[in-house]
């Protein structure tokens, strides 16, 4: 933590009926969650194509692949007690309890499934950031670039049939990712491996996201869209996404790239989000 930084209390709001989506994360006069231009989010039916309206979407059991952004964002979640929601699917049940007491947002998750069940989860948080914002993560963190990055690599080459290319943060394969800057027509995804804690710095404001989960792969996914997507009407959106797993698509995940339900039949994890402001 930077000397002299003052905690900024955060408050959270969510929409249980529409995928449990986090609709607001605000504090100190600032809304951190970006709101997108796409209409029709409330009309979504299970397994529809993803509708990008911003906020924080729960992506489970995959992010990319089928179904797009997972199974749970397009279905209603149901109350299971104070601040607690639950959703049941044929192969798993997940519950989420969010509190913001003391101004720190804590989201506790619990997933039940048969032992050996594999999944990827991401808190797909699209953030409202200025062009001066940057993402602070440990230098040298192994970072996977996905194939859409090929067009923007300084080398201009991509390994044949490779689902990703790994390099060191903050510039894997020579592509600088920690700063966002003005729109430049690029759009790409990356995964910072074994990186459970990052900080977003935007002027005097700092947002810290930290993921806790025993004996499971913890990563931070990055969606860095600076006006490069979608092709028929590009806009700017930046996703900083705490993740269980190490691959966007569960279908691409190797033995150590997905979370795996242990013999007890249950996995619990915690996402903590806090904010600070420097003078």
C-alpha positions in Angstrom: 0.0 0.0 0.0 1.2 3.5 -0.9 2.1 5.6 2.1 -0.6 8.2 2.8 -3.3 6.4 0.9 -6.7 6.6 2.5 -9.3 3.8 2.5 -12.4 4.6 0.4 -15.5 2.6 1.5 -17.1 0.7 -1.4 -20.7 -0.3 -1.8 -22.0 -3.0 -4.2 -25.3 -3.7 -5.9 -26.3 -6.7 -8.0 -29.2 -8.1 -10.0 -30.2 -11.6 -8.9 -32.8 -12.1 -11.6 -30.3 -11.5 -14.4 -27.3 -13.8 -13.8 -26.4 -12.3 -10.4 -24.6 -9.5 -12.3 -22.9 -6.9 -10.2 -24.4 -3.6 -11.4 -22.5 -1.2 -9.2 -19.2 -0.9 -7.3 -19.0 2.7 -6.1 -17.2 4.7 -3.4 -15.7 8.1 -2.9 -17.9 9.6 -5.6 -16.6 7.1 -8.2 -18.4 4.3 -10.0 -15.8 1.6 -10.9 -18.0 -0.6 -13.1 -18.3 0.3 -16.7 -21.7 0.3 -18.4 -21.8 -0.8 -22.0 -23.9 0.2 -25.1 -25.6 -3.1 -25.9 -29.4 -3.3 -25.3 -31.3 -6.5 -24.5 -29.6 -7.8 -21.4 -32.9 -8.3 -19.5 -34.4 -10.2 -22.4 -31.6 -12.8 -22.4 -32.6 -16.5 -22.3 -30.4 -19.4 -21.1 -27.5 -20.1 -23.4 -28.1 -17.0 -25.5 -25.1 -15.3 -27.1 -23.4 -12.9 -24.6 -24.8 -9.4 -24.3 -22.1 -7.0 -23.2 -23.7 -4.4 -20.9 -20.8 -4.1 -18.5 -20.8 -4.5 -14.7 -19.3 -7.7 -13.3 -20.6 -11.0 -14.8 -20.1 -14.4 -13.2 -18.5 -16.6 -15.8 -18.8 -20.4 -14.9 -17.8 -23.1 -15.9 -15.9 -21.3 -18.7 -15.3 -17.8 -20.0 -14.9 -18.3 -23.7 -16.1 -21.4 -25.6 -19.6 -22.9 -25.2 -21.7 -21.5 -23.8 -20.2 -18.1 -24.3 -19.2 -16.6 -20.9 -20.5 -19.8 -19.2 -23.9 -21.1 -18.0 -24.8 -18.9 -15.1 -24.7 -15.3 -16.4 -27.9 -15.9 -18.5 -30.0 -17.5 -15.7 -31.7 -16.2 -12.6 -30.0 -16.7 -9.2 -32.2 -17.3 -6.2 -32.1 -16.0 -2.6 -30.6 -18.4 0.0 -30.4 -16.1 3.0 -29.1 -12.6 3.8 -26.9 -11.3 1.0 -26.7 -14.9 -0.4 -27.7 -16.2 -3.8 -27.6 -19.7 -5.3 -27.9 -21.2 -8.7 -28.2 -24.9 -9.5 -27.1 -26.5 -12.7 -27.2 -30.2 -13.7 -23.5 -30.8 -12.8 -22.9 -28.2 -10.1 -24.4 -25.8 -7.6 -22.8 -22.5 -6.6 -23.7 -20.0 -3.9 -22.4 -16.5 -3.4 -22.5 -14.2 -0.4 -21.5 -10.6 -0.9 -21.0 -8.2 2.0 -19.5 -4.6 2.0 -19.4 -4.0 5.8 -16.6 -1.7 6.7 -16.3 -0.5 3.1 -14.5 -3.6 1.8 -16.4 -5.8 -0.6 -16.1 -9.5 0.2 -17.7 -12.2 -2.0 -17.6 -15.7 -0.7 -18.3 -18.5 -3.1 -19.0 -22.2 -2.6 -19.3 -24.8 -5.4 -20.6 -28.3 -5.0 -20.2 -31.0 -7.6 -19.0 -34.5 -8.1 -15.3 -35.1 -7.2 -13.1 -34.5 -10.2 -15.5 -31.9 -11.8 -13.4 -29.4 -13.7 -14.3 -25.7 -14.3 -13.1 -22.2 -14.9 -14.6 -19.3 -13.0 -13.9 -15.6 -13.6 -15.3 -12.4 -12.1 -15.7 -10.7 -15.4 -15.3 -7.1 -14.1 -15.4 -4.4 -16.8 -14.0 -1.2 -15.3 -14.6 2.4 -16.1 -11.0 3.7 -16.4 -9.3 6.7 -17.9 -6.6 6.5 -20.5 -4.1 7.2 -17.7 -5.0 4.0 -15.8 -2.6 1.1 -15.4 -2.6 -2.4 -14.0 0.0 -3.2 -11.4 1.0 -6.9 -11.1 4.3 -8.5 -10.1 6.9 -8.0 -12.8 7.9 -11.2 -14.5 4.5 -12.9 -13.9 4.1 -15.5 -16.7 1.3 -14.2 -19.0 -0.6 -16.0 -21.6 -1.6 -14.1 -24.8 -4.4 -15.5 -26.8 -4.5 -15.7 -30.6 -6.3 -12.4 -31.2 -3.0 -10.8 -30.0 -1.1 -12.1 -33.0 -2.0 -9.1 -35.2 -0.5 -6.8 -32.6 2.8 -8.6 -31.8 6.0 -6.8 -32.7 7.3 -10.0 -34.2 4.1 -10.5 -36.3 4.3 -14.3 -35.8 2.4 -16.9 -33.8 3.3 -20.5 -33.0 1.5 -22.9 -35.2 -1.6 -24.4 -33.6 -0.8 -22.9 -30.2 -3.8 -21.9 -28.0 -1.6 -19.2 -26.4 1.8 -17.6 -26.2 3.5 -17.1 -22.8 5.7 -14.2 -21.9 6.6 -12.1 -18.9 4.4 -9.3 -17.5 4.2 -6.4 -18.2 5.2 -6.9 -21.9 4.8 -10.6 -22.9 6.3 -11.1 -26.4 7.1 -7.4 -26.5 3.5 -6.3 -26.2 3.0 -3.8 -23.4 -0.2 -4.5 -21.5 0.0 -2.7 -18.1 -1.0 0.7 -19.5 -4.3 1.4 -21.3 -3.9 4.7 -23.0 -6.1 6.2 -25.6 -8.1 4.0 -28.1 -5.7 2.5 -30.6 -7.9 -0.1 -32.3 -6.5 -3.1 -30.4 -8.5 -5.8 -28.6 -7.0 -8.8 -26.9 -7.1 -11.1 -23.9 -4.4 -12.3 -21.6 -4.1 -14.4 -18.4 -1.6 -13.6 -15.7 -0.7 -17.0 -14.2 -0.4 -17.6 -10.4 -1.4 -14.0 -9.9 -4.2 -13.8 -7.3 -3.7 -10.1 -6.4 -3.6 -7.0 -8.7 -4.1 -3.3 -8.3 -5.7 -0.9 -10.8 -4.3 2.6 -10.5 -6.2 5.5 -12.1 -5.0 8.9 -11.0 -5.3 9.1 -7.2 -7.6 6.1 -7.0 -6.5 2.5 -6.4 -8.7 -0.6 -6.7 -7.3 -3.8 -5.2 -8.7 -7.2 -6.2 -7.5 -10.3 -4.4 -8.6 -14.0 -4.8 -8.2 -16.6 -2.1 -8.6 -20.3 -2.7 -6.7 -23.2 -1.3 -5.0 -25.8 -3.7 -6.5 -24.4 -6.9 -4.9 -22.4 -9.8 -5.5 -18.6 -9.3 -5.0 -16.1 -12.1 -6.0 -12.7 -13.2 -7.5 -12.4 -16.7 -7.3 -9.2 -18.7 -9.6 -8.0 -21.5 -7.9 -5.0 -23.1 -10.3 -3.6 -25.7 -9.2 -0.2 -26.8 -11.8 0.3 -29.5 -10.9 -2.8 -31.4 -14.0 -4.9 -30.8 -16.6 -5.7 -32.0 -15.8 -5.3 -35.7 -19.2 -3.8 -36.5 -19.2 -1.1 -33.8 -16.1 -1.1 -31.7 -16.0 0.6 -28.3 -13.7 0.8 -25.3 -13.9 -1.8 -22.4 -11.3 -3.0 -20.0 -11.8 -6.2 -18.0 -9.7 -7.1 -14.9 -10.9 -10.5 -13.9 -9.9 -12.6 -10.9 -10.0 -16.2 -12.1 -9.9 -19.8 -10.9 -8.0 -21.6 -13.6 -5.5 -20.5 -16.2 -7.3 -20.6 -19.5 -10.3 -18.7 -21.0 -11.8 -21.7 -22.5 -12.4 -24.8 -20.4 -11.9 -26.9 -23.6 -8.3 -25.6 -23.8 -7.5 -26.2 -20.2 -4.8 -28.7 -19.5 -4.5 -30.8 -16.2 -3.3 -27.8 -14.2 -5.3 -25.1 -16.0 -8.7 -25.6 -14.4 -10.1 -25.8 -10.9 -10.9 -29.4 -9.8 -13.5 -30.4 -7.2 -11.7 -32.5 -4.5 -13.0 -35.7 -2.9 -15.1 -33.7 -0.4 -17.2 -32.6 -3.3 -16.9 -28.8 -2.6 -14.6 -25.8 -3.3 -14.8 -22.5 -1.5 -13.1 -19.3 -2.6 -13.2 -15.6 -1.6 -12.9 -12.4 -3.7 -11.9 -9.2 -1.8 -12.1 -5.8 -3.4 -10.9 -2.6 -1.7 -10.2 0.9 -2.7 -7.8 3.7 -1.6 -7.1 7.2 -2.6 -3.8 9.1 -2.5 -3.6 12.8 -1.7 
